[in-house]
Amino acid sequence: MRRSQRLVLLLCLAVLTSLVPVSRGHRVEGSNVLPTPPRPPEQPAGGPGGAAFAFEGVSATRIGRPPEGFWLFEPTTLRLGEDPAAAGPLPVVIFFHGFTALDPQVYRGWIDHIVQRGAIVVYPDYQESLPLRPAWDTFLPNALQAVRAALAELASGGRTPPDLSRVAVVGHSLGGILAADFAAMAVAEGLPVPAALMPVEPGGCDGCGQLPGDDGVPLADLRTVAATTRALVVVGEDDDVVGETAAKLIWAGLSAVPLDRRDYVTLRSDHRGLPPLRATHLQPQTGGFGGVTDALDWYGTWKLFDALTSCAFAGEACEVALGDTAAQRFMGVWSDGEPVTEARVTDEP
């Protein structure tokens, strides 16, 4: 085929292609411009989950090695205008990571948020970095030893002074099991009794039906969790990794905690805009594979934990933390004014 013939053929194909209808989605009435999908909510300026901080920075210190080592995160540089009394002693938050997530960068956005609001975060290792054969029954003893060592380090001087009357525990995935176990065993182990407990998407316990045989971390007798504890059990609507089996076992076990001091919360996905909001198992992670920070953090896990600790430590923001209130369920507003799908709160999961 001569060059001129090829050119004619290409021109014909171009004309024919231009005549074929192309699906362009929904158009704005009277316009060829596609509508812009709504944007998800921004972080609120203040309040639980918000961007208002008491401290400018965060100091991270690695002490020891796995499986009994830990990280300490302490606030630095009190912001101008803040009450000097806010510098300490500060509450202690024990943050139990998910399986193999020894690197705190996976949760660093959330950790920094907690610390800059005015708290010390202890991040126990509890396991080897890449366990080929997990020693499940050692994870809890390792975690307890790491917490003891961290509290001793804080008491040794040269550190931010801790207020051990204000202690909270939070954990994601396998860390959610350890958080519940810690709350149940604190008295017997001579450790500070947590005033607030929040397992998030817990999974990986022995007897949860998620692992073969006797694999998994033993779930303690949660009837020993103090009745004064404020507790939230948080799950993701689209968590297809661990589901809700362990979460419901933990909820049922917290029988000594009155219902007005605890709630079972389901964070829900919303695909109305771009990017969508996905309540998956990785939602609490703010870094690493699948880690993003969005409205499910600011109005979900971060807001709930901020409010829960404020309620437990100071009797503040209780209406945001508990009670199936509008403030507790609220998840922000899309840029087109449509509310994000509310969280679901129940006492009968």
C-alpha positions as CSV (number, residue, x, y, z in Angstrom):
1,M,0.0,0.0,0.0
2,R,1.3,3.4,-1.1
3,R,1.9,6.1,1.5
4,S,-1.0,8.2,0.1
5,Q,-3.4,5.2,0.4
6,R,-2.4,4.6,4.0
7,L,-2.9,8.3,4.8
8,V,-6.5,8.2,3.3
9,L,-7.3,5.0,5.2
10,L,-6.1,6.6,8.5
11,L,-8.2,9.7,7.8
12,C,-11.3,7.6,7.2
13,L,-10.8,5.7,10.4
14,A,-10.5,8.9,12.3
15,V,-13.7,10.2,10.8
16,L,-15.6,7.0,11.6
17,T,-14.2,7.0,15.1
18,S,-15.5,10.5,15.6
19,L,-19.0,9.4,14.6
20,V,-19.2,6.5,17.2
21,P,-21.1,7.6,20.3
22,V,-18.9,7.6,23.4
23,S,-20.3,7.2,26.9
24,R,-19.2,10.2,28.9
25,G,-21.1,9.6,32.1
26,H,-23.6,12.1,33.5
27,R,-23.4,15.6,32.1
28,V,-24.4,18.8,33.8
29,E,-27.6,20.0,32.2
30,G,-26.9,22.3,29.2
31,S,-23.2,21.6,29.4
32,N,-20.6,19.2,28.0
33,V,-18.6,19.4,31.2
34,L,-18.7,16.4,33.5
35,P,-19.7,17.2,37.1
36,T,-16.9,17.3,39.6
37,P,-17.3,14.5,42.2
38,P,-17.7,15.9,45.8
39,R,-14.5,15.9,47.9
40,P,-14.4,14.2,51.3
41,P,-14.4,16.3,54.5
42,E,-11.3,18.1,55.7
43,Q,-10.0,17.6,59.2
44,P,-12.0,19.8,61.6
45,A,-10.1,22.8,63.1
46,G,-10.7,21.8,66.7
47,G,-12.5,19.4,69.0
48,P,-12.0,15.6,69.2
49,G,-10.2,14.5,66.0
50,G,-9.4,18.1,65.1
51,A,-6.2,19.8,64.2
52,A,-5.8,22.0,67.3
53,F,-2.7,20.9,69.3
54,A,-1.1,21.9,72.6
55,F,2.4,20.9,71.5
56,E,4.4,21.7,68.4
57,G,6.3,18.5,68.0
58,V,6.9,14.9,68.9
59,S,10.0,13.1,70.2
60,A,10.4,9.4,69.3
61,T,12.8,7.2,71.3
62,R,13.5,3.5,70.6
63,I,14.4,1.5,73.7
64,G,15.4,-2.1,73.7
65,R,14.8,-4.7,71.0
66,P,11.9,-7.0,70.0
67,P,10.1,-8.7,71.5
68,E,10.3,-6.8,74.8
69,G,11.4,-3.4,73.5
70,F,9.3,-0.4,73.0
71,W,9.0,3.1,71.5
72,L,8.3,6.2,73.6
73,F,6.6,9.2,72.0
74,E,6.6,12.4,74.0
75,P,5.4,15.9,73.1
76,T,7.9,18.8,72.6
77,T,7.6,22.6,72.8
78,L,4.4,23.8,74.4
79,R,2.6,26.2,72.0
80,L,2.5,29.9,72.8
81,G,-0.6,30.8,74.8
82,E,-1.1,27.3,76.3
83,D,-1.4,26.9,80.0
84,P,2.1,25.9,81.3
85,A,0.3,23.3,83.5
86,A,-0.4,21.5,80.3
87,A,3.2,20.4,80.1
88,G,2.7,17.7,82.7
89,P,2.4,15.3,84.3
90,L,0.7,13.9,81.2
91,P,-1.7,11.0,80.5
92,V,-0.2,7.8,79.2
93,V,-1.6,6.0,76.1
94,I,-0.5,2.4,75.5
95,F,-0.8,1.7,71.8
96,F,-0.8,-1.9,70.7
97,H,0.0,-2.4,67.0
98,G,-1.3,-5.0,64.7
99,F,0.5,-8.2,63.8
100,T,4.1,-7.6,62.6
101,A,3.6,-3.8,62.6
102,L,6.6,-3.1,64.8
103,D,7.5,0.0,62.8
104,P,5.3,2.7,64.3
105,Q,5.4,4.6,61.0
106,V,2.3,2.5,60.1
107,Y,0.3,4.5,62.7
108,R,2.5,7.6,63.0
109,G,-0.2,10.0,61.9
110,W,-2.5,8.8,64.7
111,I,0.3,8.6,67.3
112,D,1.5,12.1,66.6
113,H,-2.1,13.4,66.8
114,I,-2.5,11.8,70.3
115,V,0.9,13.1,71.5
116,Q,0.5,16.7,70.2
117,R,-2.8,16.9,72.0
118,G,-0.9,16.3,75.2
119,A,-0.1,12.6,76.1
120,I,2.8,10.2,76.2
121,V,2.4,7.1,73.9
122,V,4.0,3.8,74.8
123,Y,4.3,1.5,71.7
124,P,5.3,-2.1,72.8
125,D,7.0,-4.5,70.4
126,Y,5.7,-7.7,71.9
127,Q,6.9,-9.9,69.0
128,E,9.8,-10.6,66.7
129,S,9.8,-8.5,63.5
130,L,9.2,-11.4,61.1
131,P,8.1,-14.4,63.1
132,L,8.0,-17.5,60.9
133,R,6.3,-19.4,63.6
134,P,4.5,-17.0,65.9
135,A,4.8,-17.8,69.6
136,W,1.2,-16.6,70.3
137,D,1.3,-17.3,74.0
138,T,4.4,-15.0,74.5
139,F,2.9,-11.9,73.0
140,L,0.9,-10.8,76.0
141,P,3.8,-11.4,78.5
142,N,6.2,-9.6,76.2
143,A,3.8,-6.7,76.0
144,L,3.3,-6.5,79.8
145,Q,7.1,-6.5,80.3
146,A,7.5,-3.8,77.6
147,V,5.0,-1.6,79.4
148,R,6.7,-2.2,82.8
149,A,10.0,-1.2,81.2
150,A,8.5,1.9,79.6
151,L,6.9,3.1,82.8
152,A,10.2,2.6,84.6
153,E,12.0,4.6,81.9
154,L,9.5,7.4,82.4
155,A,10.0,7.4,86.1
156,S,13.8,7.4,85.9
157,G,13.9,11.2,85.3
158,G,14.8,13.2,82.2
159,R,11.5,12.3,80.6
160,T,8.0,13.8,80.4
161,P,6.5,13.1,83.8
162,P,3.6,10.6,83.4
163,D,0.3,10.8,85.3
164,L,-0.5,7.1,86.0
165,S,-4.0,8.0,87.2
166,R,-4.8,8.8,83.6
167,V,-4.0,5.8,81.5
168,A,-5.7,4.6,78.3
169,V,-5.2,1.5,76.1
170,V,-5.9,1.3,72.4
171,G,-5.0,-1.4,69.9
172,H,-5.6,-2.3,66.2
173,S,-6.2,-5.8,64.9
174,L,-4.1,-8.2,67.1
175,G,-3.3,-5.2,69.2
176,G,-7.0,-4.9,69.9
177,I,-6.9,-8.3,71.6
178,L,-3.8,-7.2,73.6
179,A,-5.5,-4.0,74.6
180,A,-8.5,-5.9,76.0
181,D,-6.2,-8.4,77.8
182,F,-4.2,-5.6,79.3
183,A,-7.3,-3.9,80.7
184,A,-8.4,-7.3,82.2
185,M,-5.1,-8.1,83.8
186,A,-3.8,-4.7,84.9
187,V,-4.7,-5.2,88.6
188,A,-3.3,-8.7,88.9
189,E,-0.1,-7.6,87.1
190,G,0.4,-4.5,89.3
191,L,0.1,-2.2,86.3
192,P,-2.0,1.0,86.1
193,V,-5.7,0.4,85.5
194,P,-6.8,2.0,82.3
195,A,-9.6,4.5,82.5
196,A,-10.3,4.1,78.8
197,L,-10.2,1.1,76.5
198,M,-10.6,1.0,72.7
199,P,-10.0,-2.1,70.7
200,V,-10.2,-1.3,66.9
201,E,-11.0,-4.1,64.5
202,P,-9.7,-6.7,66.9
203,G,-8.7,-10.1,65.6
204,G,-6.3,-13.0,66.1
205,C,-7.4,-14.4,69.4
206,D,-7.4,-18.1,70.3
207,G,-11.0,-19.3,70.0
208,C,-12.0,-16.5,67.6
209,G,-12.4,-18.9,64.7
210,Q,-10.0,-16.9,62.6
211,L,-6.8,-19.0,62.9
212,P,-6.3,-22.8,62.8
213,G,-6.2,-24.9,65.8
214,D,-5.0,-23.2,69.0
215,D,-3.3,-20.4,67.2
216,G,-3.9,-16.9,68.4
217,V,-3.5,-14.8,71.5
218,P,-5.5,-16.1,74.5
219,L,-8.4,-13.8,75.4
220,A,-8.4,-13.0,79.1
221,D,-11.4,-13.1,81.3
222,L,-12.8,-9.7,80.5
223,R,-15.2,-9.7,83.4
224,T,-12.3,-8.4,85.5
225,V,-12.2,-5.1,83.5
226,A,-13.0,-2.4,86.0
227,A,-16.6,-1.2,86.0
228,T,-15.3,2.4,86.0
229,T,-13.7,1.9,82.5
230,R,-15.1,3.8,79.5
231,A,-14.9,1.5,76.5
232,L,-15.5,1.5,72.8
233,V,-15.3,-1.5,70.6
234,V,-14.8,-0.2,67.0
235,V,-15.2,-2.2,63.8
236,G,-15.1,-1.4,60.1
237,E,-18.1,-2.2,57.9
238,D,-15.8,-3.6,55.1
239,D,-13.3,-5.4,57.2
240,D,-12.9,-8.6,55.4
241,V,-9.7,-9.6,57.2
242,V,-10.9,-10.3,60.7
243,G,-14.6,-9.5,60.6
244,E,-16.4,-9.0,63.9
245,T,-16.1,-12.3,65.7
246,A,-13.4,-11.1,68.1
247,A,-15.1,-7.7,68.6
248,K,-18.3,-9.3,69.6
249,L,-16.5,-11.7,72.0
250,I,-14.8,-8.7,73.6
251,W,-18.1,-6.8,73.8
252,A,-19.8,-9.7,75.5
253,G,-16.9,-10.1,77.9
254,L,-17.0,-6.6,79.2
255,S,-20.1,-7.5,81.2
256,A,-18.9,-5.6,84.4
257,V,-18.8,-2.3,82.5
258,P,-22.2,-0.7,82.5
259,L,-23.8,-0.1,79.2
260,D,-23.8,3.7,79.7
261,R,-20.0,3.5,79.8
262,R,-19.4,1.5,76.6
263,D,-20.6,1.3,73.0
264,Y,-20.1,-0.9,70.0
265,V,-19.3,1.3,67.0
266,T,-19.3,0.4,63.3
267,L,-17.5,2.8,60.9
268,R,-19.2,2.7,57.5
269,S,-17.9,3.2,54.0
270,D,-19.1,6.0,51.8
271,H,-18.4,6.0,48.0
272,R,-20.3,9.3,47.2
273,G,-17.2,11.2,46.2
274,L,-13.5,11.0,45.3
275,P,-11.5,9.7,46.9
276,P,-14.1,7.4,48.5
277,L,-14.1,6.6,52.2
278,R,-13.4,2.9,52.8
279,A,-13.9,1.3,56.3
280,T,-11.6,-1.6,55.7
281,H,-9.3,-3.4,58.0
282,L,-6.4,-1.1,57.1
283,Q,-8.4,2.1,57.9
284,P,-6.7,2.8,61.2
285,Q,-3.2,2.8,59.5
286,T,-2.0,6.2,58.4
287,G,1.2,5.0,56.6
288,G,2.6,2.1,54.8
289,F,0.6,-0.2,52.4
290,G,-3.0,1.0,52.3
291,G,-2.4,3.7,54.9
292,V,-4.2,6.9,54.3
293,T,-5.5,9.7,56.6
294,D,-9.1,10.8,55.9
295,A,-12.5,11.5,57.4
296,L,-12.7,8.0,58.8
297,D,-9.7,8.9,61.0
298,W,-10.7,12.5,61.9
299,Y,-14.3,11.8,62.6
300,G,-13.9,8.1,63.3
301,T,-11.1,6.5,65.2
302,W,-9.3,9.7,66.2
303,K,-12.4,11.5,67.2
304,L,-13.7,8.6,69.2
305,F,-10.5,8.0,71.0
306,D,-9.9,11.7,71.8
307,A,-13.4,12.0,73.2
308,L,-13.2,8.7,75.1
309,T,-10.0,9.8,76.9
310,S,-11.4,13.3,77.5
311,C,-14.5,11.7,79.1
312,A,-12.5,9.2,81.1
313,F,-9.8,11.6,82.3
314,A,-11.7,14.9,82.8
315,G,-15.5,14.2,82.3
316,E,-15.4,16.2,79.1
317,A,-16.7,15.3,75.6
318,C,-18.7,12.4,76.9
319,E,-21.5,13.2,74.6
320,V,-19.1,12.7,71.6
321,A,-17.6,9.5,73.0
322,L,-20.7,7.6,74.2
323,G,-24.4,7.3,74.1
324,D,-25.4,6.9,70.4
325,T,-25.6,10.7,70.1
326,A,-25.6,12.7,66.9
327,A,-22.2,14.0,67.8
328,Q,-20.8,10.5,68.2
329,R,-22.3,9.2,64.9
330,F,-21.4,12.3,62.9
331,M,-18.7,11.6,60.2
332,G,-18.3,15.0,58.5
333,V,-19.8,16.5,55.3
334,W,-18.9,16.1,51.6
335,S,-18.0,19.2,49.7
336,D,-21.5,19.3,48.2
337,G,-23.1,19.5,51.6
338,E,-24.2,15.9,51.9
339,P,-23.3,14.3,55.2
340,V,-21.0,11.3,55.2
341,T,-22.7,8.1,56.1
342,E,-23.0,8.1,59.9
343,A,-21.3,5.5,62.2
344,R,-23.6,2.9,63.6
345,V,-23.7,2.6,67.4
346,T,-25.3,-0.1,69.4
347,D,-25.3,-2.0,72.7
348,E,-26.5,-5.2,71.0
349,P,-24.1,-6.1,68.2
